[in-house]
């Protein structure tokens, strides 16, 4: 907000597509006009020799 990051809303370092779940927020998040939300996803497959079909 106003060029400043307010903080991380949610982080899941062990995400599994087969175990999707709803997350309750600890506090109500107020999103104001002009705010931006960044969603970041990193999926590492360099240790695999075969094709990854679903990710």
Phi and psi in radians as a Rosetta constraint file:
Dihedral C 1 N 2 CA 2 C 2 CIRCULARHARMONIC 0.979 0.35
Dihedral N 2 CA 2 C 2 N 3 CIRCULARHARMONIC 0.683 0.35
Dihedral C 2 N 3 CA 3 C 3 CIRCULARHARMONIC 1.476 0.35
Dihedral N 3 CA 3 C 3 N 4 CIRCULARHARMONIC 0.041 0.35
Dihedral C 3 N 4 CA 4 C 4 CIRCULARHARMONIC -2.008 0.35
Dihedral N 4 CA 4 C 4 N 5 CIRCULARHARMONIC 2.408 0.35
Dihedral C 4 N 5 CA 5 C 5 CIRCULARHARMONIC -1.350 0.35
Dihedral N 5 CA 5 C 5 N 6 CIRCULARHARMONIC 2.268 0.35
Dihedral C 5 N 6 CA 6 C 6 CIRCULARHARMONIC -1.431 0.35
Dihedral N 6 CA 6 C 6 N 7 CIRCULARHARMONIC -0.411 0.35
Dihedral C 6 N 7 CA 7 C 7 CIRCULARHARMONIC 2.493 0.35
Dihedral N 7 CA 7 C 7 N 8 CIRCULARHARMONIC 3.063 0.35
Dihedral C 7 N 8 CA 8 C 8 CIRCULARHARMONIC -1.526 0.35
Dihedral N 8 CA 8 C 8 N 9 CIRCULARHARMONIC 2.254 0.35
Dihedral C 8 N 9 CA 9 C 9 CIRCULARHARMONIC -1.385 0.35
Dihedral N 9 CA 9 C 9 N 10 CIRCULARHARMONIC -0.799 0.35
Dihedral C 9 N 10 CA 10 C 10 CIRCULARHARMONIC -2.721 0.35
Dihedral N 10 CA 10 C 10 N 11 CIRCULARHARMONIC 2.540 0.35
Dihedral C 10 N 11 CA 11 C 11 CIRCULARHARMONIC -2.490 0.35
Dihedral N 11 CA 11 C 11 N 12 CIRCULARHARMONIC 2.344 0.35
Dihedral C 11 N 12 CA 12 C 12 CIRCULARHARMONIC -2.342 0.35
Dihedral N 12 CA 12 C 12 N 13 CIRCULARHARMONIC 1.760 0.35
Dihedral C 12 N 13 CA 13 C 13 CIRCULARHARMONIC -1.450 0.35
Dihedral N 13 CA 13 C 13 N 14 CIRCULARHARMONIC -0.120 0.35
Dihedral C 13 N 14 CA 14 C 14 CIRCULARHARMONIC -2.218 0.35
Dihedral N 14 CA 14 C 14 N 15 CIRCULARHARMONIC 0.747 0.35
Dihedral C 14 N 15 CA 15 C 15 CIRCULARHARMONIC -1.083 0.35
Dihedral N 15 CA 15 C 15 N 16 CIRCULARHARMONIC 2.408 0.35
Dihedral C 15 N 16 CA 16 C 16 CIRCULARHARMONIC -2.325 0.35
Dihedral N 16 CA 16 C 16 N 17 CIRCULARHARMONIC 2.145 0.35
Dihedral C 16 N 17 CA 17 C 17 CIRCULARHARMONIC -0.956 0.35
Dihedral N 17 CA 17 C 17 N 18 CIRCULARHARMONIC -0.607 0.35
Dihedral C 17 N 18 CA 18 C 18 CIRCULARHARMONIC -1.330 0.35
Dihedral N 18 CA 18 C 18 N 19 CIRCULARHARMONIC -0.209 0.35
Dihedral C 18 N 19 CA 19 C 19 CIRCULARHARMONIC -2.131 0.35
Dihedral N 19 CA 19 C 19 N 20 CIRCULARHARMONIC 0.850 0.35
Dihedral C 19 N 20 CA 20 C 20 CIRCULARHARMONIC -1.215 0.35
Dihedral N 20 CA 20 C 20 N 21 CIRCULARHARMONIC 2.510 0.35
Dihedral C 20 N 21 CA 21 C 21 CIRCULARHARMONIC -2.597 0.35
Dihedral N 21 CA 21 C 21 N 22 CIRCULARHARMONIC 2.808 0.35
Dihedral C 21 N 22 CA 22 C 22 CIRCULARHARMONIC -1.522 0.35
Dihedral N 22 CA 22 C 22 N 23 CIRCULARHARMONIC 2.443 0.35
Dihedral C 22 N 23 CA 23 C 23 CIRCULARHARMONIC -1.959 0.35
Dihedral N 23 CA 23 C 23 N 24 CIRCULARHARMONIC 2.200 0.35
Dihedral C 23 N 24 CA 24 C 24 CIRCULARHARMONIC -1.402 0.35
Dihedral N 24 CA 24 C 24 N 25 CIRCULARHARMONIC 2.439 0.35
Dihedral C 24 N 25 CA 25 C 25 CIRCULARHARMONIC -1.471 0.35
Dihedral N 25 CA 25 C 25 N 26 CIRCULARHARMONIC 2.478 0.35
Dihedral C 25 N 26 CA 26 C 26 CIRCULARHARMONIC -1.183 0.35
Dihedral N 26 CA 26 C 26 N 27 CIRCULARHARMONIC -0.615 0.35
Dihedral C 26 N 27 CA 27 C 27 CIRCULARHARMONIC -2.333 0.35
Dihedral N 27 CA 27 C 27 N 28 CIRCULARHARMONIC 2.729 0.35
Dihedral C 27 N 28 CA 28 C 28 CIRCULARHARMONIC -1.178 0.35
Dihedral N 28 CA 28 C 28 N 29 CIRCULARHARMONIC 2.290 0.35
Dihedral C 28 N 29 CA 29 C 29 CIRCULARHARMONIC -1.703 0.35
Dihedral N 29 CA 29 C 29 N 30 CIRCULARHARMONIC 2.130 0.35
Dihedral C 29 N 30 CA 30 C 30 CIRCULARHARMONIC -1.757 0.35
Dihedral N 30 CA 30 C 30 N 31 CIRCULARHARMONIC 2.061 0.35
Dihedral C 30 N 31 CA 31 C 31 CIRCULARHARMONIC -1.841 0.35
Dihedral N 31 CA 31 C 31 N 32 CIRCULARHARMONIC 2.137 0.35
Dihedral C 31 N 32 CA 32 C 32 CIRCULARHARMONIC -1.833 0.35
Dihedral N 32 CA 32 C 32 N 33 CIRCULARHARMONIC 2.747 0.35
Dihedral C 32 N 33 CA 33 C 33 CIRCULARHARMONIC -0.933 0.35
Dihedral N 33 CA 33 C 33 N 34 CIRCULARHARMONIC 2.318 0.35
Dihedral C 33 N 34 CA 34 C 34 CIRCULARHARMONIC 1.662 0.35
Dihedral N 34 CA 34 C 34 N 35 CIRCULARHARMONIC -0.278 0.35
Dihedral C 34 N 35 CA 35 C 35 CIRCULARHARMONIC -1.211 0.35
Dihedral N 35 CA 35 C 35 N 36 CIRCULARHARMONIC 2.663 0.35
Dihedral C 35 N 36 CA 36 C 36 CIRCULARHARMONIC -2.157 0.35
Dihedral N 36 CA 36 C 36 N 37 CIRCULARHARMONIC 2.498 0.35
Dihedral C 36 N 37 CA 37 C 37 CIRCULARHARMONIC -2.020 0.35
Dihedral N 37 CA 37 C 37 N 38 CIRCULARHARMONIC 2.223 0.35
Dihedral C 37 N 38 CA 38 C 38 CIRCULARHARMONIC -1.871 0.35
Dihedral N 38 CA 38 C 38 N 39 CIRCULARHARMONIC 2.189 0.35
Dihedral C 38 N 39 CA 39 C 39 CIRCULARHARMONIC -1.946 0.35
Dihedral N 39 CA 39 C 39 N 40 CIRCULARHARMONIC 2.210 0.35
Dihedral C 39 N 40 CA 40 C 40 CIRCULARHARMONIC -2.180 0.35
Dihedral N 40 CA 40 C 40 N 41 CIRCULARHARMONIC 2.348 0.35
Dihedral C 40 N 41 CA 41 C 41 CIRCULARHARMONIC -2.364 0.35
Dihedral N 41 CA 41 C 41 N 42 CIRCULARHARMONIC 2.236 0.35
Dihedral C 41 N 42 CA 42 C 42 CIRCULARHARMONIC -2.122 0.35
Dihedral N 42 CA 42 C 42 N 43 CIRCULARHARMONIC 2.162 0.35
Dihedral C 42 N 43 CA 43 C 43 CIRCULARHARMONIC -2.193 0.35
Dihedral N 43 CA 43 C 43 N 44 CIRCULARHARMONIC 1.947 0.35
Dihedral C 43 N 44 CA 44 C 44 CIRCULARHARMONIC -1.677 0.35
Dihedral N 44 CA 44 C 44 N 45 CIRCULARHARMONIC 2.141 0.35
Dihedral C 44 N 45 CA 45 C 45 CIRCULARHARMONIC -2.250 0.35
Dihedral N 45 CA 45 C 45 N 46 CIRCULARHARMONIC 0.274 0.35
Dihedral C 45 N 46 CA 46 C 46 CIRCULARHARMONIC -1.145 0.35
Dihedral N 46 CA 46 C 46 N 47 CIRCULARHARMONIC -0.352 0.35
Dihedral C 46 N 47 CA 47 C 47 CIRCULARHARMONIC -1.483 0.35
Dihedral N 47 CA 47 C 47 N 48 CIRCULARHARMONIC 0.039 0.35
Dihedral C 47 N 48 CA 48 C 48 CIRCULARHARMONIC -1.798 0.35
Dihedral N 48 CA 48 C 48 N 49 CIRCULARHARMONIC 2.512 0.35
Dihedral C 48 N 49 CA 49 C 49 CIRCULARHARMONIC -1.720 0.35
Dihedral N 49 CA 49 C 49 N 50 CIRCULARHARMONIC -0.321 0.35
Dihedral C 49 N 50 CA 50 C 50 CIRCULARHARMONIC -1.746 0.35
Dihedral N 50 CA 50 C 50 N 51 CIRCULARHARMONIC -3.108 0.35
Dihedral C 50 N 51 CA 51 C 51 CIRCULARHARMONIC -1.406 0.35
Dihedral N 51 CA 51 C 51 N 52 CIRCULARHARMONIC 2.452 0.35
Dihedral C 51 N 52 CA 52 C 52 CIRCULARHARMONIC -1.681 0.35
Dihedral N 52 CA 52 C 52 N 53 CIRCULARHARMONIC 1.973 0.35
Dihedral C 52 N 53 CA 53 C 53 CIRCULARHARMONIC -1.496 0.35
Dihedral N 53 CA 53 C 53 N 54 CIRCULARHARMONIC -0.615 0.35
Dihedral C 53 N 54 CA 54 C 54 CIRCULARHARMONIC -2.234 0.35
Dihedral N 54 CA 54 C 54 N 55 CIRCULARHARMONIC 2.237 0.35
